Amino acid sequence: MGHDRMNKRLAPAFIELTQDALLKAFWYRPSFRLFLQQHGIKDSVLAQWHADQSKRDFLAWLWPQLIKTDLGHDAILNMARSLVEMDHFPDLERKEDTKIRIPEAKQAMVL
């Protein structure tokens, strides 16, 4: 008896929270890009990210691509799990407003 893959689909609110948490956890492009690579986002997809495009704009393009497929849902779920486990935010620790940004990022992780 096969499992219905559609049951694995994530709730829209969960998908949105993960996107928001991702934007708050990473400030710099290289570490953001590396995180995406580590979670199965292919180099061919990352190549679509233009130099003048913000992280937010790139995610606004990427997320609808991901939610179309089961693999994309798996990638979002794995990102959410990694974000929840983060207790160290190297990107944010280099920013002047660290005292504000780190609590915001930690709060965003409470999916």
N, C-alpha and C positions, 0 to 999 in steps of 0.2 A: 504494500500500500504506500504510494508516494505522498510526500508532504506537499501541501499547497504553498508555493513560495510567496504568494500574495499575502499570507499571514505574517510574513516577516517585514512587511512595509512599516515604516516608521510614521508616527503621527506628525502632521504638519507643524504643530507647536514644538515638538522635539527637534525637528529639522531646523526650525528657525532659531531656537535657543542655541543649538550647536554652532550655527553660523555666527551668531552674536558673540558667543564665548570665544570662538576662534579669532575673531577680529580684535577682541579685548586682550587675548593672551599673547598675541604676536604684534610687535610694532614694526620690526624691520623686515624688508622683503626677503633677504636670503634665508632667515630662519623660518619665516612663514612658508616659503617655497619648499624648504627641506621637510617641514612637517607634512605638507601635502604629498611630497614624493614618498615619504615613509608610510603614508596611508593609501598607497596604490594609485595616486594620480599620475598618469603617464607623462613622460617628458613631452610627447607630442601635444598633449593638452596644455601643459604649462607653457609651451612655446607660443600659445595663443595670447599669453599675458603680455601686453604691450608695455614698453618702458614708461609711457606717460599715463598708464592706467593704475588707479589706486587699488589697494587690497580689496576694499569694499566693492569697487566696480567689477574687479575680476571675479570675486565670489558671487556677485549678482548674476554674472554670466555662467559661472561654473555650476552653481547649485541646481538650477533647472536641468542641466545635463545629467547630474548625478541622480536626481530623484526619478528619472525615467527608467532606471534599471535596478535590478536586484543587487548587482555588484556595486552600484552607486550607493544604495541604501546601506550595504555592508560597510562601505568606506566611511560614510557619515557616522554610523554606529561606532566603528573603531576609533574615529577621531574623537567622538564624544567620550568614549572610555578613556582615551589618553588624556584628554583635557581635564577630566574629573580627577585623574591620578596626579596631575601636575601640582607640585608644591613649590616649585622653583620657576621663576619667570625671568630668565636672563635678559630678554629684550627690555622688559619694564624696569629692571633694576638699573639700567643705564640711563633712564629718563629722569629729568629733574623733578617731575611730579610723581615719583615712585609711590609716595605715601597714599596717593589717591588711586593710582592705576592698579596697583597690586590687589587691594581690597575689592575693587570693581571687577577685576578678572576672576578673583576667587569666588565672588558672589555669582558671577555668570556661569561658573562651573557647576553650581548646584542645580543640576538638571533634574 
